[in-house]
Amino acid sequence: MKAQGYFGGTFDPIHNGHLSVAQQLIDKLALETLWFLPAGSPWQRTPQADAQHRLAMVKLALSNYPYFKVDEREVHRQGLTYTIDTLKEIRAEQGGSVPLWFVIGADSFLNLTTWHNWQELLNYCHLAVACRPDYSVNEDKLSPQLRSLLIKHYDSDPQNVNDPAGKLSIINIEESPISATAVRHCLQQHKDIQSVVPNSVYHYIHQHHLYQ
């Protein structure tokens, strides 16, 4: 059964770097579909653009990619968003046998123990920690809880994982120099961003006067 992947983020705004990372995740995790999961009201930070604008931009950016889809649930959820609640819902919908990968960045992994009910995450999915090729997760720098998690659940061959949940893999990703922070800064400085975001997103941002 082909794996499904979930790529969460504020996407504030979505840019070409996100799309590059997503394409690599499709290949490195052998995914049938990668679902973009825009955050609604994330408890750790507040996005600059409201959720409906961010969702609209994600939909525009993905419109030409049949293997990328949008999961809107966190945008429509009332109150704060916790990943564990989202994963429980996804697992219930996808069934008990489908391999599910949830993608997080290296910085998020290092802070995983601050997440709500983080110990339960691997009951519902596999974790793919996306890292730059020159970055390695140094076990000596991990908290005892994360070190134990890595030792117990690590899998070096995520393309051949058939279990529905419970694995943790480190995925080397060629990162783009583009960042959402830099895109917002350029817009605030009235600099052109057309080369770093999809054309449809570029026009949406200017049509709605976002990040001015």
N, C-alpha and C positions, 0 to 999 in steps of 0.2 A: 504494500500500500504506500503510495507516494506521500511524502511528508509535506506538511503545511508550515509556513513560517510566518512570524508576526514581528513587525518592525515598528516599535513604538517611538514616539517623539512629539515635540511640540510643532515641528515643521513650521517655523515662524520666521521666514517663509520656507517652503520646500524649494530646493535648488538642485542644480545639476550634480552636485556632490552626493546628495542623497540617492539620486538615481544610479550613479556609478557604484556606490556601496551596495545598493539593492541588487544590481545585476550580478555582482560578485557573490552575494549571498545565495542567489538562485543556484549558481554553479557549485559553490563550495559545500552547500548543504543538500544538494540534489533535491531541491524543492519543486513541487508541482506548481505551487502558488505562493507568492509572498504578499501578505496582507499588510498594508500600511495602516497604522493604528494611531491616528492623531489624538493627542491628549485633550481632554476637556478642561477640567480644572485640576491640574496636577498639584499635589500637596507640597512639592518641594520648590516650585517656582511658578511665577505668573507670566504667561506669554504676553507679548505686546499687542498682537492682533487678536481679536476675539475668535472664539472657536469656530463660528460659522464661516468666517473669512478663511481661516486656515484649512478647514475642511474643503471648501470650494476650490482653493488653490491646489490641494492634493489631488482632487478629482480631475482637474484640468491637466495636471502634470502627468497623470497616469493613463490618460485616455487612449494613448497609442500603444500601450503595453499590455497584451492579453494575459500575461502571467503575473502582473501586478494588480491587486485589488485593494479596495478601501473598506476597512471595518470602522463604522461610524459610532459604535456603541458608547465610547468614552465621551464623545462630543455631546451626546444626548443624555448622558447620565447626570442626574441632579447631585450637587454636592461634590466633595472631593473624590478624586479617582485613585483607587488602589489597584495595583497590578494583579494582586492575588484574586480580587473579585472578578476582574476581567478574564483571567485564566480559568476560573471555575466555570464561568458562563461558556467560554469557548469550548472547553472540554465536554461540557454537557451537550453542546450542539454538534460537535464533530464526532462524538462517540468515543468509546473507550479504547479503540485499537489504532487510531490514526496517529502517527508520529507528529508531534507538535514541537516546533522550535521557537523559542522566544529570544530575540536578539537584544543584547545590551552591550554598551561600550565598556572599555576597560575601567574607566573612572567609575561608572555605575557599579561594576562588579566589586571594586574595592570598597564601595559604600553599601554593599548589599545588605549588611546586617542592620542598617537603619530603616530598611523597607518594612512596611506593615506585613506581619506574618511571613517573613522571608523564608523561614524554615519549611514552609509548605509548598513553595514554588515548584520544586522538582516532583511533587506528587502529580502535577498537572501538565508538565511540559519538560522538554530539554532546554538547557540554557546554552546559547551560543554567545561567547564573549568575543566581540569584534575588536581586534587589535591591529595597530600598525605593524608592518613587517619587522621594524626595528625595536618593537616593544615586546617584552616578555613578562609574563606574570611570575614575579619572584616569590617563591613560597616563603622565603625568610621574612618578607615584608607583609605577608598576609596576617590577619588576625587569626587566632587559634581556630575560631569557628569556620572561617573561609578556607584555611589550610585543610581542615578536616573534610570540608565539603568537596574540595578539589581532589583530594586523595581518594575519597570514597566513590566519586561519581565521574571522574575524568574519562573521556573517550577520545582517542586520537584519530578516529576514522569516522567522522560524522556522516559521510556520504553513505555509509553502510549500516547506519543505525536503524533497526526495525522496531525497537520497543517504542511504546507510545510516549513514555516520559522517563525521567530519572537520570539522564546523562548531562554532562557538562563538557563542552569543547571550546578550545581556543581557536578562533578563526582569524588568520592573517588577512587583512584587507588593505589594499592600496588606497589610502585616503586621499581625497581631493583637498587642495589648499582652500577651497571655498568653505565658508561657514555662514550660518544664518546671521550671526552677530555682525560679520563683515558686510553682508548684504544690507542689513538694516542701517549700518553706519554709512555705507555709500549712498543710500537713499536719503538719509538725513543731511548728507553733504551735497545732495543734488548731483551725484555722479551716476554714470550709466551702469546698469546691471544686466543689460540685455544678453551679454555673453555667458552669464553664470546661472541664469534661470531659464526654464522653458519659455518659449515665446508666449504661450497662453497665460502663464503666470505673470510675466512681465506686463502684459496689457491689463490683466486683472488688478495688479498692484496700483498702476497709474489710474485706472478707471475709478478705483475706490479710494484713492489718495491715502494708501496705507504707508505707515512708517515715516511719515513726513515730520 
